Amino acid sequence: MKMISIENITKSYGEKVLFHDINCTIGERERVGLIGVNGTGKSSLLKIVAGIDQADSGDIVSGKDYHTSFLSQQPDLEPELTVLEQVFYGEAPILKLMKEYETTLLRLENDPANPKVQDELMNLQQHMDSADAWDANTAAKTILTKLGITDFSKKTAELSGGQKKRVALAQVLIEAPDLLILDEPTNHLDYETVKWLEEYLSRYTGSLLLVTHDRYFLDRVTNRIFELDGGSLYSYKGNYASFLEAKAIREENEAATLDKQKNLFRHELEWIRRGAKARSTKQKARIQRFEELETQVASGKTTEKLDISLSGSRLGKQVLELKEATKSFEDRTILRNFDLLIKPKDRLGIIGRNGTGKSTLLNILSGRLPLDTGELITGQTVKIAYYTQENEDLDENKRMIEYLKETAEIVHTSDGKTISAAQMLERFLFPPFSHGTPIRKLSGGEKRRLYLLKLLMEEPNVLLLDEPTNDLDTQTLTVLEDYLEDFPGVVITVSHDRYFLDKAVDTLLVLEGEGKISLFYGNYTDYLEKQTEKAAPVVEGKKDKVVVNEDKQPKKKKLSYMEKREWDEIEDKIAATEARIEEIQTEMAGIGSDFEKGQNLMKEEAELNEQLEQLIERWSYLSEFAD
């Protein structure tokens, strides 16, 4: 049985200890997902297991013929190699053989009459036969095509960042190692490609160790979860859903244990304060126990989640509007006479294949990119925070606390309280001792978390998010999603992350390319189900024919995530509105000759009756689809 063992591994950077004396084993065909807050050392652990980085102490133990392949978040490709050459750029014998074959084949295409090249090719074909390399060669081109790379002769230096990641992914998949190590493999992949990768990995015969922010992907691909938390490694059987349940139980048990330790600590503290004399062996042992308890309680972890319940600036009725908007780049059209009206509290997700102009549309809405023709109208009260794919204005020589204080010394929470920049850093899981750390010493994920915090501290009322899930850990994403649910302003996001879109938006703007854009009401799962229904083959030969009225909107099968929340709250809102109307009527009966007060009450009653009518109408609609 092939396996790899991690034995007493410790790793630190400067004064920061990432993990200490961690142990685990990955067996055959295990699919392990590694999760943890950004900065806990997930990528470092992957590199140590892959043999790219060295631990401070401990060992990685495996058999002599055990082979690993590693996909980095930022692949380093050879700029002068073609796509196909890069894919075959490895030390495995079969890769060297395929690389030599493809090179010779290209030489023959350029010089078809050369007998020497013909003989070389024939000889290589025999070697390919004996090594069963034809399947691997075909698989290489198939995998590249499935990943959206079709020009195999293109130099890697000419590829975009997303294309380079796909080529690197193809390279490690083709190597077919005993352990495939993937760091954020779904970054820059659209839904179709992620789905293909899920299916490919489900058939993969080796083992898998991966870090990903895509929780649907994590749930469907893994059968075991490792969690890095507080320098320790915890192992859970099952997928992501099983992990969430098991972790909740573990944290409850830890909290109960910590409470017991605190109570015992209080009793021991009282005894110490009474002036214990360490004369007997028993008293010495008790003092020693007190010191141990003191250490345990001081280091006891809390299970508090990130809290980013910040208030937003007031937003008027007019937000953003595009009128007959057109935008093109050379031979590529992004918008063509496009109209879009963004209303208060809208939750809009922008989806589409890579290259259709999703980020371009965000840049237009933010005012950073001008239209070729048409008009962008921005409301006077609009205050935009734009979370881009790059950490803008992030001076890496500054310290974290200084960087935040440039935005605000204090911020206001949704319940009207004020908190300091230092307190916000703590809420974002940056402990007090780290606040003076220069930004350059943070991990990539920690920088993204700090950048997000800075934007939210600006107290915006319109959030533009460009691929927010790419570099944030699952815990930060979960809390960001909770924050967005209660955010009083507008959210517009570009994302490939199905889980995030399902939780954060209720309307989709689908960019289909060449200026063709459609609007879909519902979450991302609803949209994918509709696409599947459209793609389903038509069964012929049936006598009964169902005629569908195309003018009518298809009946919804179920409530979206946001509609479910609305359904849970709407009866309370109706009751509260009715109660206030009764209060007004009671007040009006006793106001006497105070006509001004009576006029104000009548105005409020009219507004409430209008709201009540809208609520009841909405309740009737939702009740048709509620479970």
SESEDREN-592055 format. One line per field, with one value per residue (C-alpha): residue number from 0; residue in one letter; x negated, y negated, z negated. Coordinates in steps of 0.02 Angstrom, whole numbers. Each point is the difference from the previous one (the first is absolute). Last residue first. Layout:
SESEDREN-592055
num	(NUM	...)
residuo	(A	...)
xx	(X	...)
yy	(Y	...)
zz	(Z	...)
end
This chain:
SESEDREN-592055
num	(626	625	624	623	622	621	620	619	618	617	616	615	614	613	612	611	610	609	608	607	606	605	604	603	602	601	600	599	598	597	596	595	594	593	592	591	590	589	588	587	586	585	584	583	582	581	580	579	578	577	576	575	574	573	572	571	570	569	568	567	566	565	564	563	562	561	560	559	558	557	556	555	554	553	552	551	550	549	548	547	546	545	544	543	542	541	540	539	538	537	536	535	534	533	532	531	530	529	528	527	526	525	524	523	522	521	520	519	518	517	516	515	514	513	512	511	510	509	508	507	506	505	504	503	502	501	500	499	498	497	496	495	494	493	492	491	490	489	488	487	486	485	484	483	482	481	480	479	478	477	476	475	474	473	472	471	470	469	468	467	466	465	464	463	462	461	460	459	458	457	456	455	454	453	452	451	450	449	448	447	446	445	444	443	442	441	440	439	438	437	436	435	434	433	432	431	430	429	428	427	426	425	424	423	422	421	420	419	418	417	416	415	414	413	412	411	410	409	408	407	406	405	404	403	402	401	400	399	398	397	396	395	394	393	392	391	390	389	388	387	386	385	384	383	382	381	380	379	378	377	376	375	374	373	372	371	370	369	368	367	366	365	364	363	362	361	360	359	358	357	356	355	354	353	352	351	350	349	348	347	346	345	344	343	342	341	340	339	338	337	336	335	334	333	332	331	330	329	328	327	326	325	324	323	322	321	320	319	318	317	316	315	314	313	312	311	310	309	308	307	306	305	304	303	302	301	300	299	298	297	296	295	294	293	292	291	290	289	288	287	286	285	284	283	282	281	280	279	278	277	276	275	274	273	272	271	270	269	268	267	266	265	264	263	262	261	260	259	258	257	256	255	254	253	252	251	250	249	248	247	246	245	244	243	242	241	240	239	238	237	236	235	234	233	232	231	230	229	228	227	226	225	224	223	222	221	220	219	218	217	216	215	214	213	212	211	210	209	208	207	206	205	204	203	202	201	200	199	198	197	196	195	194	193	192	191	190	189	188	187	186	185	184	183	182	181	180	179	178	177	176	175	174	173	172	171	170	169	168	167	166	165	164	163	162	161	160	159	158	157	156	155	154	153	152	151	150	149	148	147	146	145	144	143	142	141	140	139	138	137	136	135	134	133	132	131	130	129	128	127	126	125	124	123	122	121	120	119	118	117	116	115	114	113	112	111	110	109	108	107	106	105	104	103	102	101	100	99	98	97	96	95	94	93	92	91	90	89	88	87	86	85	84	83	82	81	80	79	78	77	76	75	74	73	72	71	70	69	68	67	66	65	64	63	62	61	60	59	58	57	56	55	54	53	52	51	50	49	48	47	46	45	44	43	42	41	40	39	38	37	36	35	34	33	32	31	30	29	28	27	26	25	24	23	22	21	20	19	18	17	16	15	14	13	12	11	10	9	8	7	6	5	4	3	2	1	0)
residuo	(D	A	F	E	S	L	Y	S	W	R	E	I	L	Q	E	L	Q	E	N	L	E	A	E	E	K	M	L	N	Q	G	K	E	F	D	S	G	I	G	A	M	E	T	Q	I	E	E	I	R	A	E	T	A	A	I	K	D	E	I	E	D	W	E	R	K	E	M	Y	S	L	K	K	K	K	P	Q	K	D	E	N	V	V	V	K	D	K	K	G	E	V	V	P	A	A	K	E	T	Q	K	E	L	Y	D	T	Y	N	G	Y	F	L	S	I	K	G	E	G	E	L	V	L	L	T	D	V	A	K	D	L	F	Y	R	D	H	S	V	T	I	V	V	G	P	F	D	E	L	Y	D	E	L	V	T	L	T	Q	T	D	L	D	N	T	P	E	D	L	L	L	V	N	P	E	E	M	L	L	K	L	L	Y	L	R	R	K	E	G	G	S	L	K	R	I	P	T	G	H	S	F	P	P	F	L	F	R	E	L	M	Q	A	A	S	I	T	K	G	D	S	T	H	V	I	E	A	T	E	K	L	Y	E	I	M	R	K	N	E	D	L	D	E	N	E	Q	T	Y	Y	A	I	K	V	T	Q	G	T	I	L	E	G	T	D	L	P	L	R	G	S	L	I	N	L	L	T	S	K	G	T	G	N	R	G	I	I	G	L	R	D	K	P	K	I	L	L	D	F	N	R	L	I	T	R	D	E	F	S	K	T	A	E	K	L	E	L	V	Q	K	G	L	R	S	G	S	L	S	I	D	L	K	E	T	T	K	G	S	A	V	Q	T	E	L	E	E	F	R	Q	I	R	A	K	Q	K	T	S	R	A	K	A	G	R	R	I	W	E	L	E	H	R	F	L	N	K	Q	K	D	L	T	A	A	E	N	E	E	R	I	A	K	A	E	L	F	S	A	Y	N	G	K	Y	S	Y	L	S	G	G	D	L	E	F	I	R	N	T	V	R	D	L	F	Y	R	D	H	T	V	L	L	L	S	G	T	Y	R	S	L	Y	E	E	L	W	K	V	T	E	Y	D	L	H	N	T	P	E	D	L	I	L	L	D	P	A	E	I	L	V	Q	A	L	A	V	R	K	K	Q	G	G	S	L	E	A	T	K	K	S	F	D	T	I	G	L	K	T	L	I	T	K	A	A	T	N	A	D	W	A	D	A	S	D	M	H	Q	Q	L	N	M	L	E	D	Q	V	K	P	N	A	P	D	N	E	L	R	L	L	T	T	E	Y	E	K	M	L	K	L	I	P	A	E	G	Y	F	V	Q	E	L	V	T	L	E	P	E	L	D	P	Q	Q	S	L	F	S	T	H	Y	D	K	G	S	V	I	D	G	S	D	A	Q	D	I	G	A	V	I	K	L	L	S	S	K	G	T	G	N	V	G	I	L	G	V	R	E	R	E	G	I	T	C	N	I	D	H	F	L	V	K	E	G	Y	S	K	T	I	N	E	I	S	I	M	K	M)
xx	(2081	35	40	180	-26	-131	127	135	-128	-58	179	21	-161	48	171	-81	-123	143	95	-159	-18	182	-16	-157	91	150	-115	-87	167	64	-157	26	186	-27	184	34	-139	97	75	-154	-110	109	-4	-189	-20	110	-109	-155	70	42	-179	-75	112	-46	-186	14	87	-140	-150	-12	61	-136	-133	68	3	-187	-43	109	175	47	68	31	131	-69	42	143	-24	-70	169	-52	95	-13	15	75	-42	-180	-120	-143	-86	-88	-178	-38	-101	143	34	-184	-4	152	-83	-159	101	89	-169	-66	139	162	60	-104	-47	-78	-152	-60	-139	-111	-2	129	-5	133	59	66	128	19	-178	-109	38	16	-138	-121	35	-16	-168	-34	21	33	96	124	65	113	27	77	-128	92	-23	-168	-71	51	-86	-157	6	2	-133	-117	20	-23	-165	-13	-110	116	166	14	0	31	112	89	83	119	46	-178	-58	-184	-38	66	-138	-138	65	-5	-182	-45	81	-91	-165	33	32	-166	-93	-52	-181	14	140	-121	57	54	171	-74	-6	185	58	56	156	107	87	-172	-36	166	-47	-162	96	110	182	156	175	158	66	-63	-177	-86	-184	-149	-171	52	-73	-182	24	11	-174	-76	70	-68	-176	-59	-139	121	94	165	74	94	-9	41	155	106	111	85	82	126	88	161	93	3	60	-111	60	-107	39	-14	-147	-179	25	-135	-94	-28	179	38	136	-124	-133	130	48	-183	-16	139	-60	37	-182	26	174	146	66	45	94	122	71	107	33	33	28	-124	73	-87	15	-122	-19	-140	-114	-159	-43	-167	-86	-101	69	184	123	177	127	175	37	-89	70	-71	75	150	116	-124	-132	-51	-178	-28	-8	-125	45	-173	-15	-120	52	-28	-57	-117	-167	-71	-179	25	110	-131	-145	92	51	-182	-51	141	-52	-177	68	101	-151	-100	141	5	-190	10	-80	67	94	166	39	189	-29	-61	159	110	-95	25	188	0	-108	121	140	-107	-50	182	45	-145	63	175	-71	-107	151	103	-146	-13	187	1	-154	88	151	-103	-116	144	58	-177	-23	-24	-119	-75	-183	-63	-171	-67	-82	156	110	-54	146	-20	157	36	109	-27	64	184	-11	-161	71	159	-110	-106	-136	-124	-152	-38	-73	47	-42	-19	130	85	179	77	-140	58	182	-42	-116	142	115	-135	-20	187	14	-141	-180	-106	-35	65	-169	-29	-162	4	-107	23	-71	-46	-36	101	-128	143	94	-154	-26	184	5	-154	84	158	-96	-90	168	64	-154	15	-108	-130	-148	65	-41	144	-26	139	135	154	-6	175	-29	91	-117	-154	67	33	-172	-86	115	-48	-184	34	98	-139	-133	33	-188	-28	103	-81	-171	53	63	-167	-91	119	-25	-188	6	108	-116	-147	97	36	142	129	-109	111	128	-142	-75	169	13	-176	47	162	-94	-136	129	96	-157	-50	175	-3	-166	65	-116	119	38	130	136	-125	-43	185	31	-156	-159	-91	84	-37	145	4	175	78	120	-120	46	-108	-36	-50	-84	-27	-128	-114	144	61	-51	6	-103	-7	-89	-12	94	-75	85	26	13	184	46	-98	81	176	-41	-58	159	108	-106	122	-9	173	119	0	40	-87	111	-56	57	-68	-30	-145	-43	-44	-76	-1	-111	-28	-145	30	89	-18	-114	-26	-160	-95	97	41	22	12	34	11	27	95	27	24	91	-9	70)
yy	(-1215	-177	-17	-63	-87	-115	-82	-22	-71	-126	-61	-9	-99	-120	-33	-26	-125	-99	6	-59	-149	-50	18	-108	-138	12	-11	-153	-85	41	-72	-161	-2	4	-35	162	128	143	99	-33	89	157	0	-21	146	110	-44	44	171	34	-43	110	146	-17	-10	154	93	-52	63	185	-34	-132	122	129	-132	-34	185	18	71	157	63	-168	-3	-51	-182	-9	-64	167	85	182	125	178	130	169	131	28	48	-117	-30	-170	8	-97	-159	-116	97	-5	-188	-20	103	-104	-160	64	51	-175	-91	-67	-128	13	-149	21	-78	15	-126	120	124	90	-116	61	-129	100	-44	65	-24	42	178	88	-108	49	186	-7	-89	-67	-178	-178	-94	-143	-34	-149	-76	56	139	131	146	-71	19	183	28	-87	112	158	-69	-37	178	75	-89	-152	0	36	-24	-188	22	-184	-74	-167	-55	-148	-85	-24	-10	-36	134	128	-45	11	169	70	-56	82	164	-8	-32	148	111	-47	31	-149	-56	-136	-80	-51	73	-129	79	174	-2	-46	158	-18	107	-128	-46	-38	-117	-84	-30	-83	-113	-55	39	-109	57	-35	178	14	-39	-168	-18	-75	-65	4	26	-46	87	166	-12	-62	151	121	-72	-87	65	103	-153	73	-133	132	182	77	100	-153	-32	-164	-101	-122	-144	-46	-149	-102	146	56	-8	87	-53	65	11	63	14	-60	114	-44	-58	141	66	2	91	127	27	25	130	102	-29	162	55	141	74	-85	-59	-166	18	-135	-27	-158	-89	-168	15	30	-37	74	-42	66	-75	128	45	106	8	77	-46	-147	-21	-47	-93	-57	-62	-45	-66	70	-40	-2	-46	-117	27	-70	96	-46	54	176	74	132	177	69	131	142	151	28	175	-52	84	32	-62	-99	138	133	-103	-45	181	54	-132	53	183	-48	-92	155	114	-112	1	191	13	-110	-168	-104	-122	-52	-183	-18	-62	173	82	-127	29	188	-24	-119	120	142	-106	-50	180	54	-139	53	180	-57	-111	144	115	-129	-29	186	18	-148	73	166	-82	-113	144	112	-137	-22	186	151	45	-144	-34	-143	-81	-117	-172	-92	83	97	111	163	65	175	70	-145	-39	-48	-103	-88	-44	-67	-94	-86	-84	137	86	174	169	143	185	101	88	-157	37	-126	-119	-5	-26	-147	-70	7	-94	-130	-22	-22	-122	-115	20	-150	76	179	81	-100	90	178	146	162	148	162	-102	-6	-110	-54	-82	-98	-73	-36	-104	-97	-36	-55	-116	-77	-31	-94	-110	-40	91	-78	54	179	-1	59	165	92	-125	86	-44	-4	121	137	-32	14	161	74	-49	81	151	35	1	105	126	6	28	187	17	133	-96	-168	83	64	-172	-73	112	-51	-184	16	89	-138	-133	82	20	-189	-19	-68	-147	-118	134	120	-119	-16	189	6	-124	93	166	-73	-75	163	96	-126	6	190	-2	-118	-150	-133	-122	97	-129	-140	70	9	-181	-60	-32	-167	-67	153	4	-53	41	-125	100	147	171	138	176	143	168	148	120	-11	20	-144	-97	-189	-42	-118	-163	-174	65	-14	-65	77	179	15	28	-157	-99	52	-47	-173	-25	37	-101	-81	-165	10	93	188	138	151	116	181	125	168	120	85	-67	-173	1	-133	-83	-179	-46	-189	-103	-176	-67	-188	-69	8	116	165	182	158	175	141	136	-26	172	49	154	139	168)
zz	(-66	62	185	1	-168	78	117	-133	-123	132	23	-188	-17	141	-79	-170	73	77	-165	-88	116	-25	-188	-2	95	-116	-151	69	35	-174	-79	97	-43	-189	-39	-96	22	-79	144	106	-128	5	190	-4	-121	111	151	-103	-42	183	51	-138	50	184	-43	-111	142	121	-99	45	177	27	-59	120	137	-29	20	155	-18	95	164	82	137	168	45	123	177	54	-25	-2	106	-62	136	-33	128	-53	138	-43	-166	7	-67	-161	32	-46	-160	-46	28	-112	-136	16	-23	-155	-72	34	-90	70	127	159	108	172	85	180	32	97	-144	-107	-151	-122	-127	-146	-133	-179	-61	-152	-53	168	73	-139	21	189	-1	176	-62	54	-133	-16	-176	-39	-172	-165	-32	-104	120	56	-176	-9	168	-62	-154	104	117	-146	-63	174	30	113	155	146	-91	32	190	35	-135	23	-162	0	-165	-61	-183	40	-129	124	123	-131	-60	177	20	-166	54	168	-88	-116	151	80	-162	-105	-21	132	-101	-138	-167	-129	-20	-28	-192	-4	92	183	7	94	-161	-71	146	-30	-183	55	122	-144	-33	-2	-45	100	16	180	-58	20	38	-94	50	183	173	-33	-167	92	79	-163	-94	129	4	156	110	105	60	56	112	100	-52	169	48	-41	-150	51	-139	73	-88	91	-74	162	105	145	181	130	178	177	119	-14	-188	-120	-120	-182	-28	-122	116	145	-101	-53	182	47	-137	82	178	95	-11	-123	17	-82	-168	-82	-165	-54	-174	9	-166	86	189	142	173	152	185	131	174	32	-144	-1	186	49	165	-70	-176	-3	-114	33	-128	59	-175	-153	-171	-175	-169	-2	-148	-127	-97	-177	-42	-60	-174	-48	-54	37	-135	31	-99	-184	-42	-138	-23	-172	-10	-160	-72	33	-66	-161	-21	8	-128	-115	16	-52	-151	-46	19	-115	-126	-1	-16	-154	-29	145	-109	72	-34	11	177	55	-66	88	161	-16	-11	149	102	-33	71	150	33	-2	123	111	3	49	137	65	4	95	118	38	31	120	85	30	81	111	46	56	119	65	40	-112	-140	-99	-43	-108	22	-133	16	-56	130	153	52	96	85	70	139	120	176	-22	-159	48	171	-81	-125	131	-107	43	-75	63	-41	117	11	159	109	67	51	-122	47	181	-49	-112	134	129	-120	-30	188	29	-145	54	-60	-52	-172	-8	-39	-161	-50	70	-59	99	-94	90	155	164	94	115	-143	-53	173	33	-160	55	167	-89	-118	149	84	-153	-7	185	127	115	-108	13	186	112	91	-94	52	-73	-185	-76	-143	94	147	-111	-75	172	63	-148	4	180	-47	-155	103	129	-134	-19	-35	136	128	-39	20	171	47	-53	124	138	-42	1	168	76	-72	87	162	15	125	-125	-61	-100	-40	-37	-127	-86	-13	-72	-137	-38	-16	-110	-118	-4	-48	-134	-72	-5	-91	-138	-18	61	138	99	-38	31	172	43	-50	90	-97	-1	-157	-110	-123	-183	-62	-124	-109	18	70	-74	60	-116	36	-118	74	-152	-121	-109	-157	-19	-154	-148	-34	73	153	174	156	173	-64	45	-183	-47	140	-54	-181	53	104	-153	-122	-122	94	77	-116	18	124	75	104	9	131	-54	145	-91	-172	-64	-174	-136	-130	-54	-116	8	132	70	-136	26	-75	163	115	-86	47	-106	66	-128	132	162	77	182	60	130	-52)
end
